[in-house]
Amino acid sequence: MSKRVIKIAAITVGAILAVGLIVLLVGPFLIPVSPLEGLATPQQVAPAESRFVTVPFTGTDGIDIHYLSDGSDRAAAGGDGAPTFVLLHGSLFNAFTWSEVMDFFAARGRVIAYDQIPYGLSEKLVAGDWQAENPYAGDAAVRQLFAFLDELDAGKVILVGNSYGGTLAVQATLAQPDRVDGLILVDAAVYVEEGLPAWLMGLPQVQRLGRLFARQLGRSETFLRQTYFDPSKIDAQRMERTTIHTQVADWDEALWEYLQVWETSADTAARVGEIQQPTLVISGENDAIVPVDDSRRLLAELPNAELVILPACGHVPQEECPAAFEGAVEAWLARFEAPGPGSDFRQRSDF
């Protein structure tokens, strides 16, 4: 090959790379990002069973939290000793993920399921809605959880967390162990480290397209189908309830604000062994999101845990396999006495 041919080839490759670089640098600014139209308030979208409460958070005028409940106050402030179950959903899900098992928990105590911000029908906070700490950053979710429980007069609770909700349950237990009687960790993402590099999120090009990325993620039916072993079980109502946030004004901007600062902490995984509360670990045998081995690792590291693996079930057993899920929880609860006023959830003496 002659030197002239090599020179021409080098110039051509250089030109292609230069054009590509220009497209990467400039292209994002040429893509229109139009605001979404025809959206409503959470209260306008909410079904009849929905409830709302405003919880305090420093630097805001309060955060409006959407939740579902059996309507019982019997476990509040001492009550009759029945347990309070607090159901924590995973990322991109919401309180409606627990719809199939709400009655099951309600028959055994007080039950509360709420939407962590920015998901579901809870308030869509955007830049300018807070003057101090970003409500999506760090351990804010833990403090919002306990502020929410305080507003509902819920004392000691049993935390039931699916996926990232399981991680939140672990973080909350480590933060305030005296408030937690027991844990049910369902395909918990405790060992899944997530988050995007800050340098990448800070690029002007990424900032420009952030809301478009959030829209793509928040509307994705593909992700939901991946969470089921048998996606044919996802009916139209389930899909609509899972993506209900997309009907609310500012949902895309709020989700983008969240994604920029949200990450899971390796420190949480390192401290799992400190948890002394009775814990039931549940895993769908066919979970494509959190490996079953992660649940086995939880069993090994938690000092007071049991593991149940549900066959032919994916990442959200409470939705896909509610009967098997309820059976596992019922068997575990049967081995414990309900805590009376001032006492702890404890193993029965006849087991």
C-alpha positions in Angstrom: 0.0 0.0 0.0 1.5 3.4 -1.1 2.1 6.2 1.4 -0.4 8.3 -0.5 -3.2 5.7 0.0 -2.3 5.4 3.7 -2.4 9.2 4.1 -5.8 9.4 2.4 -7.2 6.6 4.6 -5.9 8.4 7.7 -7.4 11.7 6.7 -10.7 9.9 6.0 -10.8 8.1 9.3 -9.9 11.4 11.1 -12.7 13.2 9.3 -15.2 10.5 10.3 -14.1 10.6 13.9 -14.3 14.4 13.9 -17.8 14.4 12.5 -18.8 11.7 15.1 -17.4 13.8 17.9 -19.3 16.9 16.7 -22.5 14.9 16.5 -22.0 13.6 20.1 -21.2 17.1 21.4 -23.7 19.1 19.4 -26.4 16.6 18.5 -28.1 16.5 21.9 -28.8 20.2 21.8 -30.6 19.8 18.4 -33.1 17.3 19.8 -36.3 19.0 20.9 -37.4 18.3 24.5 -41.0 19.5 24.6 -43.0 19.5 27.8 -45.6 16.7 28.3 -49.2 17.8 28.0 -52.5 16.6 29.3 -51.2 15.5 32.7 -53.1 15.8 36.0 -52.5 16.1 39.8 -52.0 13.0 41.8 -55.3 13.6 43.5 -57.1 13.7 40.1 -55.5 10.4 39.0 -55.9 8.6 42.3 -58.4 5.7 42.6 -61.0 5.6 45.4 -58.8 3.6 47.8 -55.9 6.2 47.7 -55.0 8.3 50.7 -52.6 11.2 51.1 -50.6 12.7 54.0 -48.0 15.5 54.1 -44.8 14.6 55.9 -42.2 17.2 57.1 -38.8 17.3 55.4 -36.3 20.1 56.0 -36.1 22.7 53.3 -39.5 21.9 51.9 -43.1 22.9 52.8 -43.7 19.2 53.3 -43.9 16.2 51.0 -47.3 14.8 49.9 -47.1 11.1 50.2 -49.7 8.7 48.6 -50.5 5.5 50.4 -52.9 2.6 50.7 -54.1 1.2 54.0 -56.7 -1.2 55.4 -58.1 1.8 57.3 -57.3 0.2 60.7 -55.8 2.2 63.6 -55.8 -0.8 65.9 -52.0 -1.0 65.9 -51.4 2.7 66.2 -49.9 4.0 69.5 -50.0 0.7 71.2 -53.4 -0.5 69.9 -54.3 -4.1 70.6 -50.8 -5.5 70.0 -51.5 -6.5 66.4 -48.4 -6.0 64.2 -48.2 -3.1 61.7 -46.9 -4.2 58.3 -45.3 -1.5 56.2 -44.9 -2.5 52.5 -42.0 -1.0 50.6 -42.0 -1.2 46.8 -39.0 -1.5 44.4 -37.6 1.0 41.9 -40.1 1.9 39.1 -42.9 0.3 41.1 -45.3 1.8 43.6 -47.7 0.9 46.4 -50.1 -0.8 44.0 -47.5 -3.6 43.6 -48.9 -4.9 46.9 -52.6 -4.9 45.9 -52.9 -8.7 45.6 -51.7 -9.3 49.2 -53.1 -6.2 51.1 -56.1 -8.2 52.4 -53.8 -11.0 53.5 -51.8 -8.6 55.7 -54.9 -6.7 56.8 -56.3 -9.9 58.3 -53.2 -10.2 60.5 -52.6 -6.6 61.6 -52.5 -3.1 60.3 -51.1 -2.7 56.8 -49.7 0.4 55.1 -48.2 0.6 51.6 -46.9 4.0 50.3 -45.2 5.5 47.3 -41.6 6.5 47.8 -40.8 9.7 45.9 -40.7 10.2 42.9 -42.8 7.1 42.2 -46.5 6.4 42.0 -48.8 9.3 43.1 -46.5 10.8 45.7 -45.4 14.4 45.1 -43.2 15.1 42.1 -40.6 17.4 43.6 -38.4 19.3 41.1 -35.6 21.8 41.4 -36.8 24.8 43.3 -39.1 22.7 45.6 -36.4 22.4 48.2 -33.9 24.9 49.7 -31.7 22.6 51.6 -30.9 18.9 51.2 -32.0 17.2 48.0 -35.0 15.0 49.1 -33.9 12.3 46.6 -30.3 12.0 47.9 -28.5 9.9 50.5 -30.5 8.6 53.4 -33.4 10.9 52.8 -35.7 7.9 51.9 -35.1 6.5 55.4 -36.0 9.7 57.1 -39.0 10.1 54.9 -40.1 6.6 55.9 -40.0 7.3 59.6 -41.6 10.7 59.2 -44.4 9.0 57.3 -44.8 6.5 60.1 -44.9 9.2 62.7 -47.6 11.0 60.8 -49.7 7.8 60.9 -48.9 7.1 64.6 -47.2 3.8 63.7 -44.8 2.7 66.4 -42.9 -0.5 66.0 -43.4 -2.1 62.6 -42.6 -5.1 60.4 -41.0 -3.9 57.2 -41.8 -5.8 54.1 -39.6 -4.8 51.2 -39.4 -5.9 47.6 -36.3 -5.3 45.5 -35.0 -1.8 46.4 -37.7 -1.7 49.0 -35.8 -4.5 50.7 -32.7 -2.3 50.7 -34.7 0.5 52.2 -36.0 -1.9 54.9 -32.4 -2.9 55.8 -31.3 0.7 55.8 -34.2 1.7 58.1 -33.5 -1.1 60.5 -29.9 -0.2 60.8 -30.8 3.5 61.3 -33.5 2.9 64.0 -33.5 -0.7 65.1 -35.9 0.0 68.0 -38.6 0.9 65.5 -38.5 -2.5 63.7 -39.9 -5.7 65.0 -39.1 -7.9 62.0 -38.3 -8.0 58.3 -39.6 -9.7 55.2 -37.2 -9.2 52.4 -38.6 -10.1 49.0 -36.0 -10.5 46.2 -34.1 -7.7 48.0 -31.6 -5.7 46.0 -29.2 -5.3 49.0 -26.1 -6.4 47.1 -27.0 -4.7 43.8 -24.9 -1.6 43.5 -26.6 1.0 41.2 -26.0 4.6 40.2 -24.4 6.4 37.3 -21.0 8.2 37.5 -21.4 11.8 38.6 -19.1 13.1 35.8 -21.4 11.5 33.2 -24.6 12.8 34.7 -23.1 16.3 34.9 -22.3 16.5 31.1 -24.3 19.3 29.4 -25.4 16.8 26.7 -26.7 14.4 29.3 -28.5 17.2 31.2 -30.1 18.2 28.0 -31.5 14.7 27.3 -32.2 13.8 30.9 -35.9 14.1 30.8 -36.1 12.1 27.6 -34.1 9.3 29.3 -36.4 9.5 32.3 -39.5 9.3 30.0 -38.1 6.2 28.3 -37.3 4.5 31.6 -40.5 5.5 33.3 -42.8 4.3 30.5 -40.9 1.0 29.9 -43.1 -2.0 29.7 -40.0 -4.1 28.8 -38.7 -3.7 32.4 -41.9 -4.8 33.9 -42.1 -7.8 31.7 -38.6 -8.8 32.8 -39.7 -8.9 36.4 -42.1 -11.7 35.8 -41.2 -15.4 35.1 -44.5 -15.5 33.1 -45.1 -12.1 31.5 -48.5 -13.3 30.2 -49.8 -12.8 33.8 -49.4 -9.0 33.4 -52.9 -7.7 32.5 -53.8 -4.2 31.3 -54.8 -3.1 34.8 -51.4 -4.2 36.3 -49.5 -2.4 33.6 -51.6 0.8 34.1 -51.2 0.7 37.9 -47.4 0.2 37.6 -47.0 3.1 35.2 -49.6 5.4 36.9 -46.9 8.0 37.6 -46.8 8.8 33.9 -50.3 10.4 34.3 -49.0 13.0 36.8 -47.6 16.5 35.9 -43.8 16.8 36.2 -43.3 13.0 36.6 -40.4 13.0 34.0 -38.6 15.9 35.5 -38.9 14.5 39.1 -37.7 11.1 37.9 -34.7 12.7 36.3 -33.9 14.7 39.5 -34.0 11.4 41.4 -31.8 9.5 38.9 -29.1 12.1 39.1 -28.4 11.6 42.8 -29.8 8.1 43.6 -27.4 5.3 44.3 -27.2 2.2 46.5 -24.6 2.1 49.2 -22.0 -0.6 49.6 -22.0 0.3 53.3 -25.6 -1.1 53.6 -24.5 -4.5 52.4 -21.5 -4.5 54.7 -23.7 -4.0 57.8 -26.3 -6.6 57.1 -24.9 -8.9 59.8 -25.7 -6.2 62.5 -29.5 -6.9 62.1 -30.9 -9.0 64.9 -34.6 -8.8 64.1 -36.3 -12.0 62.9 -36.2 -12.0 59.1 -37.9 -13.9 56.3 -36.0 -13.9 53.0 -38.1 -14.7 50.0 -36.9 -15.2 46.4 -38.5 -16.0 43.2 -36.6 -19.0 41.8 -36.6 -17.4 38.3 -35.8 -13.8 39.3 -34.0 -12.2 36.3 -33.3 -9.0 38.2 -31.8 -10.0 41.6 -30.0 -13.4 41.5 -31.3 -16.1 43.9 -27.7 -16.3 45.2 -28.1 -12.8 46.7 -31.0 -14.1 48.8 -28.8 -17.0 49.9 -26.1 -14.6 50.9 -28.7 -12.7 53.0 -29.6 -15.9 54.7 -25.9 -16.6 55.5 -25.2 -13.0 56.8 -28.4 -12.3 58.8 -28.1 -14.0 62.3 -31.9 -14.7 62.6 -33.2 -15.4 59.1 -35.1 -18.0 57.1 -35.1 -18.4 53.3 -38.0 -19.5 51.1 -37.5 -19.9 47.3 -40.7 -19.8 45.3 -40.7 -22.0 42.2 -41.8 -20.7 38.8 -41.8 -17.1 40.1 -39.9 -14.0 39.2 -38.8 -10.7 40.8 -42.2 -9.6 42.2 -43.8 -12.7 43.9 -46.5 -10.6 45.6 -47.8 -9.8 42.1 -47.0 -12.9 40.1 -47.3 -15.6 42.8 -49.4 -14.2 45.6 -50.7 -17.5 46.9 -47.2 -18.9 47.3 -46.0 -15.6 48.7 -48.8 -15.6 51.3 -48.1 -19.2 52.2 -44.5 -18.5 52.9 -45.3 -15.4 55.1 -48.1 -17.2 56.9 -45.8 -20.1 57.9 -43.2 -17.7 59.1 -45.6 -15.5 61.1 -47.0 -18.7 62.8 -43.7 -19.2 64.5 -43.9 -15.9 66.3 -46.1 -14.3 68.9 -47.7 -10.9 68.1 -46.0 -8.2 70.1 -48.1 -6.8 72.9 -47.8 -3.2 74.1 -44.2 -2.5 74.9 -42.9 -5.9 73.8 -41.1 -7.2 70.8 -41.9 -9.6 68.0 -40.5 -12.9 69.3 -40.4 -16.6 68.5 -43.0 -18.8 70.2 -41.8 -21.1 72.9 -43.4 -24.1 71.3 -41.1 -23.9 68.2 
